[in-house]
Amino acid sequence: MKLLLDATRCQGYGLCQEPAPELIDLDEWGYAQPRGTTVPEGGEEAAAAAVAACPNSALRLVK
């Protein structure tokens, strides 16, 4: 699974980082910065929660 960010849709709310701090960092302005595109084994649930938490659909989880 890969966690992809559409930076043009991210508004810097930081909501995606709350359920997945091990997958997503926030920059100094609060914009999402995924730590990598590949979701580590066992991280799928947190990645899905991060996608669901984003109000602007800036994150996608793909196979």
TIMI-2910 file (N, C-alpha, C, CB; in pm, 1 decimal, decimal comma, always signed):
<rs>
+----------+----------+----------+----------+----------+----------+----------+----------+----------+----------+----------+----------+------+
!      n_x !      n_y !      n_z !     ca_x !     ca_y !     ca_z !      c_x !      c_y !      c_z !     cb_x !     cb_y !     cb_z ! resn !
+----------+----------+----------+----------+----------+----------+----------+----------+----------+----------+----------+----------+------+
!    +84,4 !   -117,1 !     +0,0 !     +0,0 !     +0,0 !     +0,0 !    +89,7 !   +124,4 !     +0,0 !    -96,4 !     -0,7 !   +122,4 !  Met !
!    +38,5 !   +226,0 !    -68,3 !   +110,4 !   +353,5 !    -72,8 !    +18,2 !   +465,2 !    -26,3 !   +163,5 !   +382,6 !   -215,8 !  Lys !
!    +74,1 !   +558,4 !    +47,8 !     +2,6 !   +675,3 !    +95,6 !    +49,7 !   +793,3 !    +11,6 !    +26,7 !   +699,7 !   +249,5 !  Leu !
!    -40,8 !   +849,1 !    -66,0 !     -5,9 !   +957,6 !   -157,2 !    -71,1 !  +1087,6 !   -112,9 !    -47,7 !   +923,4 !   -300,6 !  Leu !
!     +3,3 !  +1196,1 !   -125,3 !    -43,9 !  +1327,9 !    -87,0 !    -57,2 !  +1416,0 !   -209,9 !    +50,7 !  +1391,9 !    +15,2 !  Leu !
!   -172,3 !  +1478,6 !   -226,0 !   -192,1 !  +1581,8 !   -327,6 !   -172,7 !  +1714,6 !   -255,9 !   -335,6 !  +1571,8 !   -397,2 !  Asp !
!    -53,1 !  +1770,1 !   -264,8 !    -17,9 !  +1891,1 !   -190,0 !   -103,8 !  +2010,6 !   -228,3 !   +127,7 !  +1924,8 !   -211,9 !  Ala !
!   -162,7 !  +2009,2 !   -346,5 !   -247,6 !  +2121,4 !   -388,2 !   -379,4 !  +2122,3 !   -312,2 !   -274,5 !  +2114,9 !   -538,7 !  Thr !
!   -416,1 !  +2009,1 !   -251,8 !   -542,5 !  +2001,0 !   -176,8 !   -522,4 !  +2017,7 !    -26,5 !   -610,7 !  +1867,8 !   -204,2 !  Arg !
!   -399,4 !  +2002,0 !    +20,5 !   -371,6 !  +2012,0 !   +163,5 !   -384,1 !  +2157,2 !   +208,2 !   -230,5 !  +1956,7 !   +196,3 !  Cys !
!   -462,3 !  +2179,1 !   +313,4 !   -483,2 !  +2313,6 !   +367,0 !   -409,4 !  +2335,9 !   +499,2 !   -631,6 !  +2338,8 !   +386,6 !  Gln !
!   -333,7 !  +2237,7 !   +543,9 !   -252,4 !  +2254,2 !   +663,4 !   -326,4 !  +2242,2 !   +795,0 !   -187,1 !  +2383,9 !   +658,6 !  Gly !
!   -438,2 !  +2171,1 !   +796,4 !   -512,0 !  +2152,2 !   +921,4 !   -438,7 !  +2058,1 !  +1017,6 !   -651,4 !  +2097,5 !   +891,9 !  Tyr !
!   -364,8 !  +1962,9 !   +964,8 !   -290,4 !  +1868,7 !  +1047,5 !   -372,3 !  +1754,8 !  +1103,9 !   -227,7 !  +1940,7 !  +1158,4 !  Gly !
!   -496,8 !  +1742,9 !  +1062,6 !   -584,6 !  +1638,1 !  +1115,4 !   -537,9 !  +1497,9 !  +1077,1 !   -726,3 !  +1659,6 !  +1065,9 !  Leu !
!   -472,4 !  +1485,1 !   +964,3 !   -427,5 !  +1354,0 !   +917,1 !   -316,1 !  +1296,3 !  +1004,6 !   -379,5 !  +1364,2 !   +772,9 !  Cys !
!   -240,9 !  +1382,4 !  +1070,0 !   -128,8 !  +1336,3 !  +1149,5 !   -171,8 !  +1275,9 !  +1282,5 !    -34,0 !  +1449,5 !  +1173,8 !  Gln !
!   -285,9 !  +1319,3 !  +1333,7 !   -331,2 !  +1269,9 !  +1464,4 !   -347,8 !  +1117,8 !  +1469,2 !   -462,5 !  +1335,4 !  +1500,6 !  Glu !
!   -415,3 !  +1055,1 !  +1370,2 !   -429,1 !   +908,9 !  +1378,1 !   -306,6 !   +831,9 !  +1327,3 !   -550,0 !   +866,0 !  +1299,4 !  Pro !
!   -211,2 !   +901,4 !  +1265,8 !    -96,7 !   +830,8 !  +1207,1 !    +34,5 !   +908,0 !  +1224,4 !   -121,9 !   +805,5 !  +1059,0 !  Ala !
!    +73,2 !   +938,6 !  +1348,1 !   +196,7 !  +1015,3 !  +1366,9 !   +322,0 !   +941,9 !  +1320,5 !   +211,7 !  +1051,5 !  +1511,5 !  Pro !
!   +312,0 !   +809,6 !  +1311,0 !   +426,7 !   +732,1 !  +1263,8 !   +440,6 !   +736,9 !  +1111,2 !   +414,1 !   +587,3 !  +1310,0 !  Glu !
!   +338,9 !   +786,4 !  +1042,4 !   +341,3 !   +791,7 !   +895,4 !   +351,1 !   +932,8 !   +839,3 !   +218,1 !   +726,0 !   +840,7 !  Leu !
!   +306,4 !  +1031,3 !   +916,3 !   +296,1 !  +1167,6 !   +864,4 !   +357,1 !  +1267,2 !   +962,6 !   +149,1 !  +1203,8 !   +836,2 !  Ile !
!   +442,8 !  +1351,5 !   +911,0 !   +495,2 !  +1464,6 !   +986,6 !   +424,7 !  +1589,0 !   +935,5 !   +651,7 !  +1477,0 !   +972,7 !  Asp !
!   +430,4 !  +1695,8 !  +1013,3 !   +377,8 !  +1824,4 !   +968,8 !   +494,1 !  +1920,9 !   +955,5 !   +270,0 !  +1879,4 !  +1067,6 !  Leu !
!   +491,3 !  +2001,9 !   +850,6 !   +597,5 !  +2100,8 !   +835,7 !   +571,5 !  +2218,0 !   +929,3 !   +607,8 !  +2149,2 !   +688,9 !  Asp !
!   +654,0 !  +2318,9 !   +924,7 !   +643,4 !  +2430,2 !  +1019,9 !   +514,2 !  +2508,9 !  +1007,4 !   +758,9 !  +2523,4 !  +1001,7 !  Glu !
!   +440,9 !  +2492,9 !   +896,9 !   +313,1 !  +2561,6 !   +876,3 !   +193,4 !  +2469,3 !   +895,9 !   +308,5 !  +2621,5 !   +737,3 !  Trp !
!   +218,1 !  +2343,1 !   +931,4 !   +110,6 !  +2248,3 !   +956,6 !    +70,1 !  +2163,1 !   +838,4 !     -6,4 !  +2320,4 !  +1003,9 !  Gly !
!   +143,9 !  +2173,2 !   +727,5 !   +111,6 !  +2093,4 !   +609,3 !   +168,6 !  +1952,4 !   +622,0 !   +165,4 !  +2161,2 !   +482,3 !  Tyr !
!    +92,8 !  +1855,2 !   +572,7 !   +131,7 !  +1714,7 !   +581,6 !   +257,1 !  +1685,9 !   +500,1 !    +17,7 !  +1625,5 !   +534,6 !  Ala !
!   +343,0 !  +1604,6 !   +558,8 !   +464,2 !  +1556,4 !   +494,4 !   +476,1 !  +1406,9 !   +523,7 !   +590,9 !  +1635,0 !   +544,3 !  Gln !
!   +420,9 !  +1320,8 !   +436,8 !   +434,3 !  +1176,9 !   +462,3 !   +581,3 !  +1138,1 !   +473,3 !   +365,9 !  +1095,1 !   +350,7 !  Pro !
!   +611,2 !  +1048,2 !   +562,9 !   +750,0 !  +1003,7 !   +584,6 !   +801,3 !   +917,9 !   +471,1 !   +760,8 !   +926,5 !   +714,3 !  Arg !
!   +714,4 !   +871,7 !   +387,8 !   +746,7 !   +788,0 !   +272,6 !   +617,0 !   +749,2 !   +207,7 !   +829,7 !   +662,2 !   +312,9 !  Gly !
!   +623,7 !   +700,3 !    +86,7 !   +498,5 !   +663,1 !    +22,0 !   +453,2 !   +523,0 !    +59,3 !   +512,7 !   +673,5 !   -127,3 !  Thr !
!   +546,3 !   +433,3 !    +89,9 !   +510,0 !   +296,0 !   +121,9 !   +466,6 !   +285,4 !   +267,8 !   +627,7 !   +201,0 !    +93,8 !  Thr !
!   +348,3 !   +230,4 !   +287,8 !   +295,7 !   +210,2 !   +422,9 !   +358,4 !    +82,6 !   +478,4 !   +137,8 !   +201,4 !   +423,1 !  Val !
!   +423,5 !    +91,9 !   +593,1 !   +485,8 !    -28,1 !   +649,0 !   +382,2 !   -132,3 !   +691,7 !   +573,3 !     +9,2 !   +768,0 !  Pro !
!   +425,5 !   -256,2 !   +698,1 !   +337,2 !   -364,6 !   +740,7 !   +279,0 !   -332,0 !   +876,7 !   +412,4 !   -499,4 !   +744,8 !  Glu !
!   +149,0 !   -345,1 !   +890,1 !    +80,0 !   -314,6 !  +1014,4 !    +34,3 !   -169,5 !  +1023,5 !   +169,0 !   -346,3 !  +1130,4 !  Gly !
!    +68,2 !    -87,8 !   +925,3 !    +31,0 !    +53,3 !   +928,3 !    -89,6 !    +88,9 !   +844,0 !   +144,9 !   +134,7 !   +884,1 !  Gly !
!   -152,5 !    -12,0 !   +785,2 !   -264,8 !    +13,2 !   +694,7 !   -383,4 !    +79,3 !   +764,0 !   -309,5 !   -116,0 !   +631,7 !  Glu !
!   -412,5 !    +35,6 !   +885,3 !   -526,4 !    +91,5 !   +958,3 !   -502,4 !   +239,3 !   +992,0 !   -552,2 !    +10,8 !  +1087,4 !  Glu !
!   -382,8 !   +271,7 !  +1036,3 !   -349,3 !   +411,6 !  +1066,8 !   -351,6 !   +496,7 !   +940,2 !   -210,8 !   +420,7 !  +1134,0 !  Ala !
!   -302,5 !   +441,3 !   +829,7 !   -303,6 !   +514,3 !   +702,9 !   -446,4 !   +541,5 !   +657,1 !   -227,6 !   +435,7 !   +595,1 !  Ala !
!   -533,2 !   +443,1 !   +670,3 !   -673,0 !   +461,0 !   +632,1 !   -740,6 !   +566,0 !   +720,7 !   -748,6 !   +327,1 !   +640,9 !  Ala !
!   -706,2 !   +567,5 !   +849,6 !   -762,1 !   +667,5 !   +940,4 !   -713,2 !   +807,7 !   +903,5 !   -724,5 !   +634,7 !  +1086,0 !  Ala !
!   -588,3 !   +819,1 !   +860,9 !   -534,2 !   +948,2 !   +817,9 !   -607,2 !   +998,9 !   +693,9 !   -383,4 !   +936,8 !   +789,7 !  Ala !
!   -631,2 !   +909,7 !   +599,4 !   -705,0 !   +945,8 !   +478,3 !   -845,1 !   +993,5 !   +515,0 !   -712,7 !   +825,8 !   +380,9 !  Val !
!   -911,2 !   +921,1 !   +604,3 !  -1047,4 !   +956,7 !   +645,5 !  -1051,9 !  +1089,1 !   +722,2 !  -1106,5 !   +845,6 !   +731,6 !  Ala !
!   -944,4 !  +1123,0 !   +792,8 !   -941,2 !  +1244,8 !   +873,4 !   -922,4 !  +1371,4 !   +790,9 !   -831,4 !  +1235,2 !   +974,7 !  Ala !
!   -874,1 !  +1358,8 !   +669,3 !   -846,4 !  +1476,4 !   +586,3 !   -976,4 !  +1532,2 !   +526,8 !   -746,6 !  +1440,5 !   +473,3 !  Cys !
!  -1012,3 !  +1655,2 !   +562,1 !  -1137,6 !  +1712,0 !   +511,5 !  -1131,9 !  +1752,7 !   +364,2 !  -1175,2 !  +1831,5 !   +594,1 !  Pro !
!  -1012,3 !  +1757,7 !   +308,1 !   -998,0 !  +1801,2 !   +168,0 !   -955,7 !  +1689,6 !    +74,0 !   -897,8 !  +1912,9 !   +159,1 !  Asn !
!   -958,4 !  +1566,1 !   +121,7 !   -920,5 !  +1449,8 !    +40,9 !   -782,5 !  +1467,3 !    -22,9 !  -1025,0 !  +1425,1 !    -67,8 !  Ser !
!   -688,9 !  +1519,2 !    +54,7 !   -553,1 !  +1540,1 !     +4,4 !   -470,5 !  +1410,8 !     +9,0 !   -483,2 !  +1649,6 !    +85,7 !  Ala !
!   -514,7 !  +1313,5 !    +86,7 !   -443,6 !  +1186,2 !    +97,6 !   -522,1 !  +1076,1 !    +28,4 !   -419,1 !  +1149,8 !   +244,9 !  Leu !
!   -447,0 !   +983,7 !    -32,4 !   -506,3 !   +866,0 !    -94,4 !   -424,4 !   +744,5 !    -54,6 !   -513,2 !   +880,8 !   -249,3 !  Arg !
!   -490,5 !   +634,4 !    -39,8 !   -426,3 !   +507,4 !    -11,4 !   -448,4 !   +419,3 !   -132,9 !   -482,4 !   +441,1 !   +119,8 !  Leu !
!   -338,9 !   +375,7 !   -197,8 !   -349,9 !   +295,9 !   -320,0 !   -265,5 !   +169,7 !   -306,7 !   -305,8 !   +378,1 !   -444,0 !  Val !
!   -304,8 !    +68,7 !   -387,2 !   -228,2 !    -57,8 !   -389,1 !   -114,8 !    -47,7 !   -487,1 !   -318,3 !   -177,7 !   -425,2 !  Lys !
+----------+----------+----------+----------+----------+----------+----------+----------+----------+----------+----------+----------+------+
</rs>
